[in-house]
């Protein structure tokens, strides 16, 4: 029935030292909300989807049409601490390889998210620790995709961020759509870039 079509949400717990919960829209890799309560982040998903799809349209990207705003949690998994940092949650959908067209589109979304972050960095000074967290996450994702160890990256937090994102982008391009972990890497990288860009502009955590 129109207006009641269900749309899946995946919930990740244990971020930011356990204080933060993330909700991801299954049909829009990179579309995510963050907060302290799982029910609250899930409830905020319809508004986030509206904003995310408007952002994509503004970049000239085609977006799917969603019938209704019945977003509901289908899976929950924790982030976990490892010797190399935080291992972000993986969900069952992450095992599904994107099509060639989806992969190409999501790579463009990632580039748009990186441009959003770069634009935010041009207007305000970011906490070096937050920049380091994003660049370290990019390097972990690249390594999980099979990227070889890179030479030492720049120490400057902004330069390091740009270098790490190049490493991840190259790893994704080399891996291609059928490689294990590609959907997950794109989901996380887009979401984290947009989260940090929003925080730099004073709009979020």
Secondary structure, 3 states (H helix, E strand, C coil): CCCCCEEEEEEEEEEHHHCEEEEEECCCCCCEEEECCHHHHHHCHHHHHHHHHHHHHHCCCCCCCCCCCEEEEEEEEECEEECCEEECCCCHHHHCCCCHHHHHHHHHHHHHHHHHHHHHHHHCCCCHHHHHHHHHHHHHHHHHCCCCCCCCCCCCHHHHHHHHHHHHHHHHHHHCCCCCCHHHHHHHHHHHHHHHHHHHCCCCC
